[in-house]
Amino acid sequence: MTELVKNVMRKIAVRTRNTIENKTGVKITYNSVKNDLDMYLQLYNKESLNNRAFYNICSGGHGGFGGHFYHPMWTNIDVEAPILLDGWKRYNPEKDIWHDLLDQKPLPIESDTAEIIQSQYTIEHIDNVSANYFFKEVYRSLKPGGVFKVVTPNIELDYHAYLNDDKYFYNWVNLHSSPRYHPVYGYKIPLNQASREQVALVHFAANASTIHKGNNPRQIKDEEFKEVMHTMKKEDALDYCTSRCSMEIQRQYRSNHVNWWNHQKLAETLKAAGFKNIKILAPNQSSVPVLRNQKYFDNLYNTVALFMEAEK
């Protein structure tokens, strides 16, 4: 690329940045302009840009407020986890909105105003009743034709990895075994010292595990877990385990998983909330151009996740 072309591109980026800043009042860095902010300017109206009508909704589970996602055009809706590690973002009342999905209260979004709502690695941290309520609220909040993008761990992978004794599936165990993470997850012992039954359990019903220190009186021991997984129908076995979780304990350990999802369950829940055009996706696939930016979307734990998109 010649220096002349580079200079022209820099001037275009600066003009784009100035236009967006004048329209929205949001201070933009050069790097973010270079990525996708001109696309927002072309695709969405002034009102949506001014109101940052693009919502990232979390449940306090990952990386501090907003769950590892920070974009100048988006509004983060989340609850700050009781335990934060160094480097995890804290709640900023000037930019963020505090909302706890476990409370099952209306989302702080006016009806028919949101352009896009995404929820990545969220619904595994809340129970079914809260998830059903959440999806109906998302439907209410979106504009007609608005899109809801969901990313969550795919329980099919966990289920078959346990039954097949696939030790290589659990490549996240050593990371979560670090003493740095013990206060966040509430494990009594390093995860890499736990039985394979308890390791499998913590990925979808954490505080029902015997290695969790939440004092749940309904914890599941190894032998019970083995029997459940080998004798019960898959969905019944998974529901049995998550039914033993305590939501009160979950409020103390937001990073824990207390629910399971596969494509069928997620699609049925979206349909029940009113959504149509429900699509199974791969990472960085979307019907919405801005959701294809790999810097911001689908860049965490892709090997264990499922991706789905639905339209109002």
C-alpha positions as CSV (number, residue, x, y, z in Angstrom):
1,M,0.0,0.0,0.0
2,T,1.4,3.4,-1.0
3,E,1.8,6.2,1.4
4,L,-0.7,8.2,-0.7
5,V,-3.3,5.6,-0.2
6,K,-2.6,5.4,3.5
7,N,-3.0,9.1,3.9
8,V,-6.3,9.0,2.0
9,M,-7.6,6.2,4.3
10,R,-6.5,8.2,7.4
11,K,-8.4,11.2,6.2
12,I,-11.6,9.1,5.6
13,A,-11.3,7.6,9.1
14,V,-10.9,11.1,10.7
15,R,-14.0,12.4,8.8
16,T,-16.0,9.4,9.8
17,R,-14.9,9.8,13.4
18,N,-15.8,13.5,13.4
19,T,-19.2,12.8,11.9
20,I,-20.1,10.1,14.5
21,E,-18.8,12.3,17.4
22,N,-20.9,15.2,16.2
23,K,-24.0,13.0,15.8
24,T,-23.8,11.1,19.0
25,G,-21.5,12.9,21.4
26,V,-19.5,9.7,21.8
27,K,-15.7,10.1,21.8
28,I,-14.2,7.7,19.3
29,T,-10.7,6.4,19.0
30,Y,-9.0,5.9,15.6
31,N,-8.8,2.1,16.0
32,S,-12.5,1.7,16.7
33,V,-13.4,3.9,13.7
34,K,-11.2,1.8,11.6
35,N,-13.1,-1.3,12.6
36,D,-16.8,-0.6,12.2
37,L,-18.3,2.7,13.4
38,D,-18.8,3.9,9.8
39,M,-21.0,0.9,9.3
40,Y,-23.3,1.9,12.2
41,L,-23.5,5.4,10.7
42,Q,-24.6,4.0,7.4
43,L,-27.1,1.4,8.7
44,Y,-28.8,3.1,11.6
45,N,-30.7,6.3,12.2
46,K,-29.6,9.2,14.4
47,E,-32.0,8.3,17.2
48,S,-30.6,4.8,17.6
49,L,-27.0,6.1,17.4
50,N,-27.7,8.8,20.0
51,N,-29.5,6.3,22.4
52,R,-26.9,3.5,21.8
53,A,-29.8,1.3,21.0
54,F,-27.6,-1.8,20.8
55,Y,-27.7,-3.8,24.0
56,N,-25.3,-6.3,25.4
57,I,-27.1,-8.0,28.3
58,C,-25.2,-10.1,30.8
59,S,-25.8,-11.7,34.2
60,G,-22.6,-10.9,36.1
61,G,-20.8,-14.1,34.9
62,H,-17.7,-13.1,33.0
63,G,-15.0,-10.5,33.1
64,G,-16.7,-7.9,35.2
65,F,-19.5,-5.6,34.1
66,G,-20.4,-6.3,30.4
67,G,-18.7,-9.6,30.2
68,H,-15.6,-8.8,28.2
69,F,-17.6,-6.7,25.7
70,Y,-17.1,-2.9,25.4
71,H,-18.1,-1.0,22.2
72,P,-18.8,2.7,22.0
73,M,-22.1,2.2,20.2
74,W,-23.4,-0.4,22.6
75,T,-25.0,-0.2,26.0
76,N,-24.0,-2.8,28.6
77,I,-26.8,-4.1,30.9
78,D,-25.4,-6.3,33.7
79,V,-25.0,-6.8,37.4
80,E,-21.6,-6.4,39.0
81,A,-20.4,-9.7,40.4
82,P,-19.8,-9.8,44.2
83,I,-16.2,-10.8,43.5
84,L,-14.1,-9.0,40.9
85,L,-10.6,-9.9,39.8
86,D,-7.9,-7.4,38.8
87,G,-8.6,-6.1,35.3
88,W,-12.3,-6.9,35.3
89,K,-14.4,-3.9,34.4
90,R,-16.6,-2.3,37.1
91,Y,-20.0,-0.8,36.7
92,N,-19.9,2.8,35.3
93,P,-23.3,4.5,36.0
94,E,-22.5,7.1,33.3
95,K,-22.4,4.5,30.6
96,D,-23.9,1.2,31.9
97,I,-27.2,0.1,33.2
98,W,-27.5,-2.1,36.3
99,H,-30.1,-4.9,36.0
100,D,-30.2,-8.4,37.5
101,L,-31.9,-11.0,35.3
102,L,-32.5,-13.2,38.4
103,D,-34.9,-10.6,39.7
104,Q,-37.3,-11.3,36.8
105,K,-38.1,-7.6,36.3
106,P,-38.7,-5.7,33.1
107,L,-35.6,-4.7,31.1
108,P,-34.8,-1.0,31.4
109,I,-35.5,-0.6,27.6
110,E,-38.5,1.1,26.1
111,S,-40.7,-1.2,24.0
112,D,-39.9,-1.4,20.2
113,T,-36.7,0.7,20.5
114,A,-33.7,-1.7,20.4
115,E,-32.0,-2.4,17.1
116,I,-30.0,-5.4,18.3
117,I,-29.7,-7.3,21.6
118,Q,-27.0,-9.8,22.2
119,S,-26.4,-12.1,25.2
120,Q,-23.2,-14.1,25.2
121,Y,-22.4,-16.5,28.0
122,T,-25.4,-15.3,30.1
123,I,-28.3,-17.7,30.1
124,E,-26.2,-20.5,31.5
125,H,-25.9,-18.3,34.7
126,I,-29.7,-18.1,35.3
127,D,-32.5,-20.6,35.8
128,N,-35.2,-21.5,33.3
129,V,-37.9,-19.2,34.8
130,S,-35.5,-16.2,34.6
131,A,-34.4,-17.1,31.1
132,N,-38.0,-17.4,29.8
133,Y,-38.9,-14.0,31.3
134,F,-35.7,-12.5,29.9
135,F,-36.4,-13.7,26.3
136,K,-40.0,-12.2,26.5
137,E,-38.5,-8.9,27.6
138,V,-36.0,-9.0,24.8
139,Y,-38.8,-9.5,22.3
140,R,-40.8,-6.6,23.8
141,S,-37.8,-4.3,23.7
142,L,-36.7,-4.9,20.1
143,K,-38.0,-3.0,17.1
144,P,-40.0,-5.0,14.6
145,G,-37.4,-6.8,12.6
146,G,-34.8,-6.3,15.4
147,V,-32.3,-9.2,16.0
148,F,-31.5,-11.1,19.2
149,K,-28.1,-12.9,19.1
150,V,-27.4,-15.6,21.8
151,V,-24.2,-17.4,22.6
152,T,-24.0,-20.1,25.3
153,P,-22.2,-23.3,26.1
154,N,-23.5,-26.3,24.1
155,I,-24.4,-29.0,26.6
156,E,-24.3,-31.7,23.9
157,L,-20.5,-31.3,23.9
158,D,-20.3,-31.7,27.7
159,Y,-22.7,-34.6,27.8
160,H,-20.9,-36.7,25.2
161,A,-17.5,-35.7,26.5
162,Y,-18.4,-37.1,29.9
163,L,-20.0,-40.3,28.6
164,N,-17.0,-40.9,26.3
165,D,-14.4,-40.0,28.9
166,D,-13.0,-37.4,26.6
167,K,-10.4,-35.8,28.9
168,Y,-9.2,-33.4,26.1
169,F,-12.6,-31.6,26.0
170,Y,-11.9,-30.2,29.5
171,N,-9.0,-27.9,28.4
172,W,-10.4,-25.1,30.5
173,V,-9.9,-27.1,33.8
174,N,-6.3,-26.0,34.4
175,L,-7.1,-22.3,33.9
176,H,-10.0,-22.5,36.4
177,S,-7.7,-24.4,38.8
178,S,-5.5,-21.3,39.4
179,P,-5.8,-19.9,42.9
180,R,-6.7,-16.6,41.3
181,Y,-10.1,-18.0,40.4
182,H,-11.0,-19.9,43.5
183,P,-12.8,-16.9,45.2
184,V,-14.8,-16.3,42.0
185,Y,-16.0,-19.8,41.4
186,G,-16.2,-21.0,45.0
187,Y,-14.3,-24.2,44.6
188,K,-13.1,-26.0,47.8
189,I,-10.2,-27.6,45.8
190,P,-8.4,-26.8,42.5
191,L,-10.6,-28.1,39.7
192,N,-7.8,-30.2,38.3
193,Q,-7.9,-32.2,41.5
194,A,-11.6,-33.0,41.3
195,S,-13.2,-36.2,40.0
196,R,-14.4,-36.2,36.4
197,E,-18.0,-36.3,37.7
198,Q,-17.6,-33.1,39.6
199,V,-15.7,-31.4,36.8
200,A,-18.6,-32.3,34.4
201,L,-21.1,-31.1,37.0
202,V,-19.6,-27.7,37.6
203,H,-20.0,-26.8,33.9
204,F,-23.8,-26.7,34.1
205,A,-24.9,-27.1,37.8
206,A,-22.0,-25.7,39.7
207,N,-23.3,-25.2,43.2
208,A,-24.8,-28.7,43.2
209,S,-21.2,-30.0,43.1
210,T,-19.5,-31.4,46.2
211,I,-16.5,-29.3,45.5
212,H,-18.4,-26.1,45.8
213,K,-18.3,-24.2,49.1
214,G,-21.8,-22.7,48.9
215,N,-23.2,-25.0,51.6
216,N,-25.9,-26.3,49.2
217,P,-27.6,-29.1,51.1
218,R,-28.6,-30.8,47.8
219,Q,-25.1,-31.4,46.4
220,I,-24.7,-34.4,44.1
221,K,-22.0,-37.0,44.9
222,D,-20.0,-38.9,42.3
223,E,-22.0,-42.1,42.4
224,E,-25.4,-40.3,42.2
225,F,-24.1,-38.3,39.2
226,K,-22.9,-41.5,37.4
227,E,-26.3,-43.2,38.0
228,V,-28.2,-40.2,36.8
229,M,-26.1,-39.7,33.6
230,H,-26.2,-43.4,32.7
231,T,-29.8,-44.4,33.5
232,M,-31.9,-41.3,32.8
233,K,-32.9,-39.7,29.5
234,K,-30.4,-37.0,28.6
235,E,-32.8,-34.0,29.1
236,D,-34.2,-35.5,32.3
237,A,-30.7,-36.1,33.7
238,L,-29.6,-32.6,33.0
239,D,-32.7,-31.1,34.5
240,Y,-32.3,-33.3,37.6
241,C,-28.9,-31.8,38.2
242,T,-29.8,-28.2,37.6
243,S,-32.8,-28.6,39.8
244,R,-30.4,-29.2,42.7
245,C,-28.8,-25.7,42.3
246,S,-29.6,-22.8,44.6
247,M,-30.3,-19.4,43.0
248,E,-29.4,-17.7,46.3
249,I,-26.0,-19.3,46.2
250,Q,-25.8,-18.3,42.5
251,R,-26.2,-14.6,43.5
252,Q,-23.0,-15.0,45.5
253,Y,-21.0,-16.8,42.8
254,R,-22.2,-15.2,39.5
255,S,-19.5,-16.9,37.5
256,N,-21.0,-20.4,38.1
257,H,-23.1,-22.2,35.5
258,V,-26.5,-23.3,36.8
259,N,-28.3,-24.2,33.5
260,W,-27.9,-26.1,30.3
261,W,-28.7,-25.3,26.7
262,N,-28.6,-27.1,23.4
263,H,-30.0,-25.9,20.0
264,Q,-33.4,-27.5,20.5
265,K,-34.0,-26.1,24.0
266,L,-32.8,-22.6,22.9
267,A,-34.9,-22.6,19.8
268,E,-38.0,-23.7,21.7
269,T,-37.5,-21.0,24.3
270,L,-37.1,-18.3,21.6
271,K,-40.2,-19.5,19.8
272,A,-42.2,-19.4,23.0
273,A,-41.2,-15.8,23.5
274,G,-42.5,-14.9,20.1
275,F,-39.4,-14.9,17.9
276,K,-39.4,-16.0,14.3
277,N,-36.6,-16.7,11.7
278,I,-34.6,-18.6,14.3
279,K,-31.2,-19.5,12.8
280,I,-28.4,-21.7,14.0
281,L,-25.1,-20.0,13.3
282,A,-21.3,-20.6,13.4
283,P,-19.0,-18.1,14.9
284,N,-19.0,-14.6,13.2
285,Q,-22.0,-15.5,11.1
286,S,-24.9,-13.2,11.2
287,S,-27.7,-11.6,9.1
288,V,-26.6,-8.3,10.7
289,P,-23.4,-6.8,9.3
290,V,-22.1,-5.2,12.5
291,L,-22.4,-8.6,14.3
292,R,-19.7,-10.1,12.0
293,N,-16.9,-8.0,13.5
294,Q,-14.5,-10.6,15.1
295,K,-12.9,-8.0,17.4
296,Y,-16.2,-7.7,19.4
297,F,-18.3,-10.8,18.7
298,D,-17.8,-14.5,18.9
299,N,-14.2,-14.3,20.2
300,L,-14.5,-16.3,23.5
301,Y,-14.8,-20.1,24.1
302,N,-16.0,-20.8,20.5
303,T,-15.0,-24.5,20.8
304,V,-17.7,-25.2,23.5
305,A,-20.4,-22.8,22.4
306,L,-23.6,-22.7,20.3
307,F,-24.7,-19.6,18.4
308,M,-28.3,-18.7,17.5
309,E,-30.0,-15.6,16.1
310,A,-33.7,-14.7,16.1
311,E,-35.8,-11.9,14.6
312,K,-38.8,-10.1,16.1
